[in-house]
Amino acid sequence: MTHPLSHSGKSLPSVLRCGALAGLLAASPGAFAFDATVDPAAAKGPAWKFSGFGTLGAVHADTRDADFTSTVMHATGAGRSAPWSVEVDSRLGAQLDVSQGRWSAVLQLVSEQDLEGNYRPHLEWANVKYQASPDLAIRLGRIALPVFLAADYRKVGYTLPWVRTPVEVYGSLPISSSDGIDATWRWSSGATRHATQAFWGHTNTRLYEDHRVHARAITGLSHSIERGALSARVSALTGRLTTGIGDELFTALRAFGPQGELLSARYAIEDKRVSMVSMGANYDPGAWFLSAEIGKSRTDSLLGSTTALYAGGGYRFDSLTPYAGYAKVRAHGATSDPGLRLTGLPPRVQAVGALVNQALNAYLATVPQQSTVTAGLRWDAASNIALKAQYDRVSPGAGSRGALINPSNAFRPDRTVHVASVALDFVF
């Protein structure tokens, strides 16, 4: 079978199918094979392999009131910060694999813009795997969270038919890995191959300055199948989330007594239960492909609850692949709140309370509601290089800034944003 992310009807280059980036697709629907034999040469010592990937991208957005970006974990994007931006998609990754017998390990570093505008490399993966049997593998360390079809390769632009993963869907899980343990059992039923993965872990990620996001007791289950040209994945996870986002707001709310305490308890991201379920499928007989995913996340905090989906496809004409897609994210619950009741309070306190209410609603406006229509063209210039051009018509929903960041006071959510992107993806 052709891999779901192959190009021109051909398999991905060997660098992606085995060896250097073996860990890249280790938990994906297309990686079920296990060689029970051991190369006698392996007894002489471990096998080391070094590989990497990267994207050089440039993005233009026709707004000056907000920034278009691929993730809320970036400080800037295209639009308000700069008409053209290389920050949206550009990244560089390096990976080291080592294996001996039933043991293997992977270390992956990624450099991309963070919330402080820096490109300090961060540790994306760092785990050790033990192949207990041909059907059971156990990993310990920093592991990709197995949510969504592209969970294991979402940062490797070359493996994607489009410039970037749909921000409406993948933006609901901006943290892509956790520290913990997982176990994957591979099995078959007739012509259908299965991979069932259970995982547990935590993450404590620096955002900016002294702000961090801490997710503990991340527990979940993912199940992947492959049958002929069809591959699919269903995942669910839950955890407890704490961040310092909005601390100043909640301190101000609590100063208003019981009503402020209630609002703070409702929206503060302090040990709040977060849950997510997703399902997706890809059908790729070789000359063309179709892909679709849907995910739902919930947390009783400023982050709100959303349902997101996308569908897309393309057709391969030798080295050229035109493609199109549609994505949407919809919020459930409040994207605004009346806030503090100010009637009867002294004028000066009312003025302060009005500012606090304004700040609360500014945070709630970050709960995304947005739809995007996408069209693009991919050219596989070489076996390890792809050049892409893409147009996105981004429409934020009412009362929301969508997935845009850095809005100005003049930002209007009813204005469509037109985005043009070019990207050069490569693996080595």
C-alpha positions as CSV (number, residue, x, y, z in Angstrom):
1,M,0.0,0.0,0.0
2,T,1.1,3.6,-0.7
3,H,1.6,5.6,2.5
4,P,-1.1,8.2,3.1
5,L,1.4,11.0,2.8
6,S,3.3,9.6,-0.2
7,H,3.8,11.8,-3.3
8,S,3.3,11.2,-7.0
9,G,1.9,7.8,-6.2
10,K,5.4,6.7,-4.9
11,S,6.4,5.7,-1.4
12,L,8.1,8.2,0.8
13,P,11.9,8.3,0.5
14,S,13.8,5.6,2.5
15,V,14.9,8.2,5.0
16,L,11.2,8.4,6.1
17,R,10.3,4.8,5.7
18,C,13.1,3.3,7.8
19,G,16.4,4.1,9.4
20,A,17.1,7.8,10.0
21,L,13.6,8.9,10.8
22,A,12.3,5.5,12.0
23,G,10.7,7.0,15.0
24,L,8.8,9.5,12.9
25,L,6.2,7.0,11.8
26,A,6.6,4.5,14.6
27,A,3.1,4.9,16.0
28,S,1.4,5.9,12.8
29,P,-1.1,3.7,10.9
30,G,1.4,3.0,8.2
31,A,4.1,1.4,10.5
32,F,3.0,-2.1,11.5
33,A,5.9,-4.2,10.3
34,F,8.3,-5.9,12.8
35,D,11.2,-7.9,11.8
36,A,11.6,-10.7,14.4
37,T,15.1,-11.6,13.1
38,V,18.1,-9.9,14.5
39,D,21.0,-8.9,12.2
40,P,24.1,-10.7,13.5
41,A,26.0,-7.5,12.9
42,A,23.8,-5.9,15.7
43,A,25.6,-8.0,18.2
44,K,28.8,-6.1,17.5
45,G,27.4,-2.8,18.8
46,P,24.6,-0.3,18.5
47,A,23.6,1.1,15.1
48,W,23.6,5.0,15.0
49,K,21.7,7.1,12.6
50,F,21.4,10.9,12.2
51,S,18.7,12.6,10.2
52,G,16.8,15.9,10.1
53,F,14.0,17.9,8.6
54,G,13.1,21.5,8.0
55,T,10.8,24.1,6.5
56,L,11.7,27.5,5.0
57,G,8.5,29.4,4.7
58,A,7.1,32.8,4.0
59,V,3.5,33.9,4.7
60,H,1.6,37.1,3.8
61,A,-1.7,38.2,5.4
62,D,-3.8,41.1,4.3
63,T,-4.7,42.3,7.7
64,R,-3.0,44.9,10.0
65,D,-5.1,44.2,13.0
66,A,-3.9,40.7,14.0
67,D,-1.3,38.1,13.1
68,F,-2.0,34.9,11.3
69,T,0.1,32.0,12.7
70,S,0.3,28.3,12.7
71,T,0.2,27.9,16.5
72,V,-0.6,30.0,19.5
73,M,2.8,29.0,20.8
74,H,4.4,31.6,18.5
75,A,5.0,35.2,19.5
76,T,4.4,36.8,16.1
77,G,3.0,36.0,12.6
78,A,2.0,37.6,9.4
79,G,-0.3,40.6,9.4
80,R,0.0,43.1,12.2
81,S,3.7,42.3,13.1
82,A,4.8,42.2,9.5
83,P,3.0,41.9,6.1
84,W,5.3,39.0,5.2
85,S,6.6,36.7,7.9
86,V,9.1,33.8,7.9
87,E,8.1,33.0,11.5
88,V,4.8,31.2,10.8
89,D,6.1,27.9,9.4
90,S,9.9,27.9,9.4
91,R,11.6,25.4,11.6
92,L,14.6,23.0,11.7
93,G,14.7,19.6,13.4
94,A,17.5,17.1,14.0
95,Q,17.1,13.5,15.1
96,L,19.4,10.8,16.5
97,D,18.4,7.2,16.5
98,V,20.3,4.3,18.1
99,S,19.3,0.7,18.2
100,Q,20.6,-2.7,19.3
101,G,18.6,-5.8,19.4
102,R,15.3,-5.2,21.0
103,W,16.3,-1.9,22.4
104,S,16.2,1.5,20.6
105,A,16.2,5.2,21.5
106,V,15.5,8.4,19.8
107,L,16.4,12.0,20.5
108,Q,14.8,14.9,18.5
109,L,15.5,18.6,18.8
110,V,13.4,21.2,17.1
111,S,14.1,24.9,16.6
112,E,11.1,27.2,15.8
113,Q,9.8,30.5,17.1
114,D,8.6,30.4,20.7
115,L,6.4,32.9,22.7
116,E,9.3,35.1,23.3
117,G,10.3,35.3,19.7
118,N,13.4,33.1,20.2
119,Y,14.5,30.1,18.3
120,R,16.1,28.2,21.1
121,P,16.1,24.4,20.2
122,H,13.7,22.4,22.4
123,L,13.6,18.7,23.1
124,E,10.7,17.3,21.2
125,W,11.4,13.6,21.7
126,A,13.7,11.7,24.0
127,N,12.7,8.1,24.7
128,V,13.9,4.6,25.0
129,K,11.9,1.7,23.4
130,Y,11.9,-2.0,24.3
131,Q,10.4,-4.4,21.7
132,A,9.1,-6.9,24.2
133,S,7.7,-9.1,21.4
134,P,6.9,-8.8,17.7
135,D,3.5,-7.4,18.8
136,L,4.3,-5.3,22.0
137,A,6.5,-2.3,22.3
138,I,7.1,-0.1,25.5
139,R,8.6,3.4,25.5
140,L,9.7,5.6,28.3
141,G,10.6,9.2,28.1
142,R,9.4,12.2,26.1
143,I,6.9,10.9,23.6
144,A,4.6,12.4,21.0
145,L,1.0,12.6,22.2
146,P,-0.9,10.2,19.8
147,V,-3.8,12.5,19.0
148,F,-4.8,13.2,15.4
149,L,-3.6,11.5,12.3
150,A,-0.4,13.5,12.0
151,A,0.5,13.4,15.7
152,D,3.9,11.7,15.0
153,Y,5.0,13.9,12.2
154,R,3.0,17.2,12.5
155,K,6.2,19.2,12.6
156,V,7.8,17.6,9.5
157,G,6.3,19.6,6.7
158,Y,7.6,17.3,4.0
159,T,5.3,14.5,5.1
160,L,2.2,16.8,4.8
161,P,0.5,17.4,1.5
162,W,-0.3,21.0,2.6
163,V,1.9,23.7,4.0
164,R,0.8,23.1,7.6
165,T,-1.6,21.0,9.6
166,P,-5.0,22.7,9.8
167,V,-4.8,25.2,12.6
168,E,-8.4,24.9,13.6
169,V,-7.9,21.2,14.5
170,Y,-4.3,20.9,15.5
171,G,-4.4,24.2,17.4
172,S,-6.6,22.6,20.0
173,L,-3.5,20.6,21.1
174,P,-0.6,23.0,20.8
175,I,1.6,20.8,23.1
176,S,2.6,17.9,21.0
177,S,4.5,15.7,23.5
178,S,4.6,14.6,27.1
179,D,7.0,12.9,29.5
180,G,5.9,9.4,30.6
181,I,5.3,5.9,29.3
182,D,3.3,4.2,26.6
183,A,2.7,0.7,25.3
184,T,1.7,-0.3,21.8
185,W,0.2,-3.6,20.9
186,R,-0.1,-4.5,17.2
187,W,-2.5,-7.1,16.0
188,S,-4.5,-8.2,13.0
189,S,-8.1,-9.2,12.2
190,G,-8.3,-10.6,8.7
191,A,-6.9,-8.0,6.3
192,T,-7.1,-5.2,8.9
193,R,-4.0,-4.3,10.9
194,H,-4.5,-2.7,14.3
195,A,-2.2,-0.8,16.7
196,T,-3.6,0.0,20.2
197,Q,-1.6,2.5,22.3
198,A,-2.1,3.3,25.9
199,F,-0.1,6.2,27.4
200,W,0.4,8.2,30.6
201,G,2.5,11.2,31.3
202,H,2.9,14.9,32.2
203,T,4.4,18.1,30.8
204,N,5.7,21.2,32.4
205,T,6.4,23.6,29.5
206,R,7.7,27.1,29.7
207,L,5.6,29.7,27.9
208,Y,7.2,33.1,28.5
209,E,8.9,34.9,31.4
210,D,7.8,32.9,34.5
211,H,4.6,31.6,32.9
212,R,4.4,27.8,32.4
213,V,1.8,25.3,31.4
214,H,1.7,22.2,33.6
215,A,-0.4,19.2,32.6
216,R,-0.4,16.2,35.0
217,A,-1.9,12.8,34.9
218,I,-2.2,12.8,31.1
219,T,-3.9,9.5,30.4
220,G,-5.2,8.2,27.1
221,L,-5.8,5.6,24.6
222,S,-5.3,5.6,20.8
223,H,-6.3,3.0,18.2
224,S,-5.1,3.0,14.6
225,I,-6.1,0.7,11.8
226,E,-4.9,0.1,8.3
227,R,-6.7,-1.8,5.6
228,G,-5.7,-1.5,2.0
229,A,-5.8,2.2,1.0
230,L,-7.6,3.1,4.2
231,S,-5.9,4.2,7.5
232,A,-7.7,5.7,10.5
233,R,-7.1,6.7,14.1
234,V,-9.3,7.2,17.1
235,S,-7.9,8.8,20.3
236,A,-9.0,10.1,23.7
237,L,-7.1,11.7,26.5
238,T,-7.7,13.4,29.8
239,G,-5.5,15.3,32.3
240,R,-5.3,18.1,34.9
241,L,-4.2,21.5,33.6
242,T,-2.6,24.5,35.4
243,T,-1.2,27.6,33.8
244,G,-0.3,31.1,35.0
245,I,-2.3,32.7,32.2
246,G,-4.6,35.3,33.5
247,D,-3.2,35.4,37.0
248,E,-3.5,39.2,37.2
249,L,-7.1,39.1,36.0
250,F,-8.1,36.5,38.7
251,T,-6.3,38.4,41.4
252,A,-8.3,41.5,40.4
253,L,-11.6,39.5,40.3
254,R,-11.1,38.1,43.8
255,A,-10.7,41.6,45.1
256,F,-14.4,42.2,44.3
257,G,-15.6,39.6,46.9
258,P,-17.9,36.6,46.4
259,Q,-19.0,37.5,42.9
260,G,-15.4,37.8,41.8
261,E,-14.4,34.6,43.6
262,L,-17.1,32.8,41.6
263,L,-15.9,34.2,38.3
264,S,-12.3,33.3,39.2
265,A,-13.2,29.8,40.1
266,R,-15.1,29.4,36.8
267,Y,-12.4,30.6,34.5
268,A,-9.0,30.2,36.2
269,I,-6.8,27.5,34.7
270,E,-5.9,26.0,38.0
271,D,-5.9,22.2,38.2
272,K,-8.8,22.0,35.8
273,R,-9.8,18.8,34.1
274,V,-9.2,18.9,30.3
275,S,-10.3,16.2,28.0
276,M,-10.1,15.5,24.2
277,V,-11.4,13.0,21.8
278,S,-10.5,12.8,18.1
279,M,-11.0,10.6,15.1
280,G,-9.7,10.8,11.6
281,A,-9.3,8.8,8.4
282,N,-7.2,8.9,5.2
283,Y,-7.9,7.1,2.0
284,D,-5.0,7.0,-0.5
285,P,-5.1,4.5,-3.4
286,G,-2.0,6.2,-4.9
287,A,-3.1,8.7,-7.6
288,W,-5.3,10.7,-5.2
289,F,-6.1,11.0,-1.5
290,L,-8.8,12.2,0.8
291,S,-8.3,13.0,4.5
292,A,-10.7,14.1,7.3
293,E,-10.5,14.6,11.0
294,I,-12.8,15.8,13.8
295,G,-11.9,16.6,17.4
296,K,-13.6,17.8,20.5
297,S,-11.9,19.4,23.5
298,R,-13.4,20.5,26.9
299,T,-12.1,22.4,29.9
300,D,-14.0,24.5,32.4
301,S,-11.8,27.5,32.2
302,L,-10.7,30.4,29.9
303,L,-9.8,27.8,27.3
304,G,-13.4,26.9,26.8
305,S,-14.7,23.9,24.9
306,T,-14.5,23.4,21.1
307,T,-15.3,21.1,18.2
308,A,-13.0,21.2,15.2
309,L,-12.9,19.4,11.9
310,Y,-11.3,19.5,8.5
311,A,-11.6,17.6,5.2
312,G,-9.2,17.8,2.3
313,G,-7.9,16.0,-0.7
314,G,-5.7,16.2,-3.7
315,Y,-4.7,14.5,-7.0
316,R,-1.2,13.6,-8.1
317,F,0.0,14.5,-11.6
318,D,3.5,13.0,-11.5
319,S,5.5,15.5,-9.3
320,L,2.6,18.0,-9.0
321,T,-0.2,17.7,-6.4
322,P,-3.0,20.3,-6.4
323,Y,-5.1,20.1,-3.2
324,A,-7.9,21.8,-1.4
325,G,-9.5,21.6,2.0
326,Y,-11.9,23.1,4.5
327,A,-11.5,23.5,8.2
328,K,-13.7,24.8,11.0
329,V,-13.6,25.2,14.8
330,R,-16.7,26.1,16.8
331,A,-16.9,27.1,20.5
332,H,-19.3,25.6,23.0
333,G,-20.3,27.8,25.9
334,A,-19.3,31.3,26.7
335,T,-17.1,33.4,24.5
336,S,-18.1,36.5,26.5
337,D,-19.4,37.1,30.0
338,P,-21.3,40.0,31.7
339,G,-18.7,39.8,34.4
340,L,-18.9,41.7,37.6
341,R,-22.2,43.4,38.6
342,L,-21.1,47.0,39.1
343,T,-24.5,48.6,40.0
344,G,-24.4,50.4,43.3
345,L,-20.6,50.4,43.6
346,P,-18.7,53.7,44.1
347,P,-17.8,55.4,40.8
348,R,-14.0,54.7,41.1
349,V,-14.7,51.0,41.9
350,Q,-17.1,50.8,39.0
351,A,-14.4,52.2,36.6
352,V,-11.9,49.5,37.9
353,G,-14.6,46.8,37.6
354,A,-15.3,47.8,34.0
355,L,-11.7,47.4,33.1
356,V,-11.6,44.0,34.8
357,N,-14.7,42.9,32.8
358,Q,-13.1,44.1,29.7
359,A,-10.0,42.0,30.4
360,L,-12.1,39.0,31.1
361,N,-13.9,39.2,27.8
362,A,-10.6,39.8,26.0
363,Y,-9.5,36.4,27.3
364,L,-12.8,34.8,26.4
365,A,-12.5,36.1,22.8
366,T,-9.4,33.9,22.4
367,V,-11.6,30.8,22.4
368,P,-11.4,30.1,18.7
369,Q,-14.3,30.2,16.3
370,Q,-13.1,30.2,12.7
371,S,-13.4,28.6,9.3
372,T,-10.8,28.3,6.6
373,V,-11.0,27.4,2.9
374,T,-7.6,26.2,1.5
375,A,-6.2,25.6,-2.0
376,G,-2.7,24.9,-2.9
377,L,-0.1,23.1,-5.1
378,R,2.8,20.9,-4.1
379,W,5.8,20.2,-6.3
380,D,8.1,17.4,-5.4
381,A,11.2,18.8,-6.9
382,A,13.4,15.9,-5.6
383,S,13.1,12.8,-3.5
384,N,13.7,14.8,-0.3
385,I,12.5,18.3,-1.3
386,A,9.0,19.7,-1.8
387,L,7.9,23.2,-2.7
388,K,4.4,24.3,-1.9
389,A,2.2,27.4,-2.5
390,Q,-1.0,27.8,-0.6
391,Y,-3.9,30.2,-0.3
392,D,-6.1,30.4,2.8
393,R,-9.4,32.3,3.2
394,V,-9.7,32.7,7.0
395,S,-13.0,33.8,8.5
396,P,-13.1,34.3,12.3
397,G,-16.4,33.7,13.9
398,A,-18.6,36.3,15.7
399,G,-17.2,37.5,19.0
400,S,-13.9,35.6,18.5
401,R,-10.5,36.4,17.1
402,G,-10.4,32.8,15.8
403,A,-6.9,31.4,15.7
404,L,-5.3,34.8,15.1
405,I,-3.0,36.3,17.6
406,N,-1.9,39.8,18.7
407,P,-5.2,41.6,17.8
408,S,-5.2,45.4,17.9
409,N,-8.1,47.5,19.3
410,A,-9.3,47.9,15.7
411,F,-9.6,44.2,15.1
412,R,-13.1,43.1,13.8
413,P,-14.0,39.4,13.9
414,D,-16.3,39.7,10.9
415,R,-13.4,40.6,8.5
416,T,-12.1,37.8,6.3
417,V,-8.3,37.4,6.2
418,H,-6.6,36.3,3.0
419,V,-3.3,34.4,3.5
420,A,-0.7,33.4,1.0
421,S,2.0,31.0,1.9
422,V,5.1,29.5,0.2
423,A,7.2,26.8,1.8
424,L,10.3,24.7,1.0
425,D,10.2,21.4,2.9
426,F,13.1,19.1,3.1
427,V,14.4,16.0,4.9
428,F,17.9,14.7,5.1
